[in-house]
Amino acid sequence: MRHGNSGRRLGRTTSHREAMFRNLVTSFLNHEKITTTDAKAKEIRSVAEKMITLGKRGDLHALRQAASYIREKSVVTKLFTTIAPRYKDRPGGYTRIVKLGIRQGDAAPISIIELVEEEMKPRKVAKKPAPAVKVAKSVAAPVVSEPVVEAAEVTEANAE
């Protein structure tokens, strides 16, 4: 049973898998878009989003934490100077996975993982309309209208 064991093993040893994720995240943050298998894309998504969150924090400790995972200093600099400021108002969800189909050689499902580019607009909370208050219908006496007689007709009738 795999209770409490999250993550995919991807048919690799632990050290190989961790090294592969570090390389993939470094390439992803460098190029901002990479093509890989669905399983790998889903796994590096969480790591990449954690790195962007560290970049949003922007302090020295966050810089050192990111540098301990990312392989290249230039990518760490890019993360903290260009990528993270783009998402300063976004509370998460910095990546998107788009499925491409299957790979020709081994029929592995292939995806593109990319950084989300459009600006996030906060949702407006839709207020439910207040329930309509039903007014009790009162029984009113029918209004009887009298024929309207114009003033000119009244003066003619009085003159005769």
ChimeraX attribute file (.defattr): number of C-alpha atoms within 10 A of each C-alpha:
attribute: neighborCount
match mode: 1-to-1
recipient: residues
	/A:1	4
	/A:2	5
	/A:3	5
	/A:4	6
	/A:5	7
	/A:6	7
	/A:7	9
	/A:8	12
	/A:9	12
	/A:10	12
	/A:11	8
	/A:12	11
	/A:13	9
	/A:14	11
	/A:15	9
	/A:16	12
	/A:17	16
	/A:18	13
	/A:19	13
	/A:20	15
	/A:21	21
	/A:22	19
	/A:23	16
	/A:24	21
	/A:25	26
	/A:26	22
	/A:27	17
	/A:28	21
	/A:29	21
	/A:30	17
	/A:31	12
	/A:32	15
	/A:33	17
	/A:34	19
	/A:35	17
	/A:36	19
	/A:37	19
	/A:38	20
	/A:39	16
	/A:40	20
	/A:41	25
	/A:42	17
	/A:43	15
	/A:44	19
	/A:45	22
	/A:46	14
	/A:47	16
	/A:48	22
	/A:49	17
	/A:50	15
	/A:51	25
	/A:52	24
	/A:53	22
	/A:54	20
	/A:55	26
	/A:56	22
	/A:57	16
	/A:58	16
	/A:59	11
	/A:60	9
	/A:61	11
	/A:62	17
	/A:63	19
	/A:64	13
	/A:65	13
	/A:66	23
	/A:67	17
	/A:68	13
	/A:69	18
	/A:70	23
	/A:71	17
	/A:72	14
	/A:73	13
	/A:74	12
	/A:75	21
	/A:76	23
	/A:77	15
	/A:78	14
	/A:79	25
	/A:80	22
	/A:81	14
	/A:82	11
	/A:83	21
	/A:84	20
	/A:85	16
	/A:86	16
	/A:87	20
	/A:88	14
	/A:89	12
	/A:90	16
	/A:91	9
	/A:92	12
	/A:93	12
	/A:94	21
	/A:95	18
	/A:96	17
	/A:97	18
	/A:98	14
	/A:99	16
	/A:100	14
	/A:101	13
	/A:102	14
	/A:103	13
	/A:104	9
	/A:105	6
	/A:106	7
	/A:107	9
	/A:108	14
	/A:109	15
	/A:110	20
	/A:111	23
	/A:112	16
	/A:113	24
	/A:114	20
	/A:115	20
	/A:116	16
	/A:117	11
	/A:118	7
	/A:119	10
	/A:120	11
	/A:121	8
	/A:122	8
	/A:123	6
	/A:124	6
	/A:125	6
	/A:126	6
	/A:127	6
	/A:128	6
	/A:129	6
	/A:130	6
	/A:131	6
	/A:132	6
	/A:133	6
	/A:134	6
	/A:135	6
	/A:136	6
	/A:137	6
	/A:138	6
	/A:139	6
	/A:140	6
	/A:141	6
	/A:142	6
	/A:143	6
	/A:144	6
	/A:145	6
	/A:146	6
	/A:147	6
	/A:148	6
	/A:149	8
	/A:150	8
	/A:151	9
	/A:152	8
	/A:153	10
	/A:154	10
	/A:155	10
	/A:156	9
	/A:157	9
	/A:158	7
	/A:159	7
	/A:160	5
